[in-house]
Amino acid sequence: MFDNLSERLERSFKILKGEGKITEINVAETLKDVRRALLDADVNYKVAKTFTDTVKQKALGQNVLTAVKPSQLMVKIVHDELATLMGGETAELNLQGHPSVILMAGLNGAGKTTLSGKLALMLKTKKRKNPLLAACDIYRPAAIEQLKVLGEQIGIPVYSEPDNKDAVQIAQNAVKEAKAKGYDVVIVDTAGRLAVDEQMMQEIAAIKHGINPDETLFVVDAMTGQDAVNTAKEFNDRLDFDGVVLTKLDGDTRGGAALSIRTVVNKPIKFVGTGEKMEAIDQFHPSRMADRILGMGDIVSLVEKAQEQYDEEEARRLQKKIAKNQFDFNDFMSQIQQIKKMGNLKDLASMIPGVGKALKDVEIDDNAFKGIEAIIQSMTPRERTNPEILNTSRRQRIAKGSGTNIQEVNRLIKQFDQTRKMMKMVTGSKMGKMMANMPKIPGMPKMPKL
């Protein structure tokens, strides 16, 4: 996510390294490079120029403290302006209705149906809502079936009328169904449409008028870059939507849409899709995204993801076992499962300051724990509970049973012993209980000291 932009900006700031103060000349040179980096990331030209002009004005108006280097001050100014560019404050969903109605709109292939499911799951698990999905895409073959499959997968009901070809009526009936059966949120999935298709644009406008949604979200594929911004403007002119959702932000995207869209349509980015899993949706935080673009990591989001999987009762049980040095491979496996639920492994690791750069050319497969799991599953229940009995013959049997080799088994057992010792050291703090028990992600380089 934003890897190329991050690297280019880092190079730009090096121009100021070694400089004793900020001057018109060295600022102009730095910001010329910053502007190029933004344009290469597919940021709208006017947005990039206004951004660098604002940064220059603020940089030249600053007195550099002796304790702060010019390059550090420039990073701070650029960070604050990036956050402002992307909206400044985090934009919340408006869920005041009874039920609240969320209308999804966007182009063909933007990922509206999958995103509707992800949003429903997020509202169910994080906001304790009782959502209903409404299948109002009457054009795409199997669109209704796709939403039903997703709904079944995440345990959320889907309202549909397969024989009805009136999308407005289906949406209205879905809202009535929600009122009658006590659902507190209705997410209306609609057909993809082009802004130049007048009939389809009239239909989405009619759906909006017919259900009067609390939120209208424009779903756009981040990988379409500057075209995403232009399309958002055309849709906004017709729909006056409330917010934007960027999908596929985990792909090979240059980031231009995320940096331009707020300025061009004056509507906030509310959510971002960050992977294929149904849990891979995050609320958009401009300041945290600026942190990540500038290589500062995103510890707050990492902690929040850990807290979502944090179970107080389980933690107390583990704490007692750790204190008695009874932490075993069953507990180790349990921690692996919790980490996997937190999301994409490389994305998680890149939230730690300094690690994103180290991981730039490192591939971390989401199946990175597969070998570890196979080894643990090849142990007998007694071996998992009593790791100290794992002698050479047992290790050889485990290696054969898991399809690995004795070196990999020995490496895991050594890692397990190190984890056990580390957990005992940090077991006093709540954050330690959540984070320190994370097994090392296979393939990841050594973490820098924070």
Secondary structure, 3 states (H helix, E strand, C coil): CCHHHHHHHHHHHHHHCCCCCCCHHHHHHHHHHHHHHHHHCCCCHHHHHHHHHHHHHHHHCCCCCCCCCHHHHHHHHHHHHHHHHCCCCCCCCCCCCCCEEEEEEECCCCCHHHHHHHHHHHHHHHCCCCEEEEEECCCCCCHHHHHHHHHHHHCCCEECCCCCCCHHHHHHHHHHHHHHHCCCEEEEEECCCCCCCHHHHHHHHHHHHHHCCCEEEEEEEHHHCHHHHHHHHHHHHHHCCCEEEEECCCCCCCCHHHHHHHHHHCCCEEEEECCCCCCCEEECCHHHHHHHHCCCCCHHHHHHHHHHHCCHHHHHHHHHHHHCCCCCHHHHHHHHHHHHHCCCHHHHHCCCCCHHHHCCCCCCCCCCCHHHHHHHHCCCHHHHHCHHHCCHHHHHHHHHHHCCCHHHHHHHHHHHHHHHHHHHHHCCCHHHHHHCCCCCCCCCCCCCCC
